[in-house]
Amino acid sequence: MSDLTNNELDAPPWRRVESTLMATARLVRESFDARLEPLDLNLTQASLIAYVAEFGATTQTQLADPLGIGRPAIGSVVDRLQARTLVERHPDPDDRRVWRVDITDAGRSLAKQIVEIDEVLRGELRHGIGREERQALSWVLTRLQHNLQSTIKKPSPSQAASDADADDRTNRSTP
């Protein structure tokens, strides 16, 4: 068990919590991608199919946020899935400029397989981790996400200093 808790905050960068978190996220993606490979899908594609199967036709913009990718990237994912006739685009009845992404019968059939793969793999990933531990982890990760979102909105200390210097130069040159 001591090997599992050796990620101290004052440890070298490769042993810090953040490094462990990034390595774990990478392994989760690799695990899902490997399990989805027989379906000729990756995790992003499978997530899009599962989302549309569960929630119905939606716009690309509405898909981008819950899947955690940008709008241009979601368009490429939709293009690939549409080429395989797993999803299709239809004009939005309320806004002719907008296209809604909907699942096809082939996509719906594949969505059932995706759910089965997801359930099995999640069970394997959670092996030996109790419900209370998962809830605590979820709480910590959610807190970390909020902290990170607030740092994205703030300029770094060096950027803030650089901006202040630029403001000073502008104020000195203005009569």
Order of alpha helices (4+ residues) and beta strands (2+ residues): alpha-alpha-beta-alpha-alpha-beta-beta-alpha-alpha-alpha
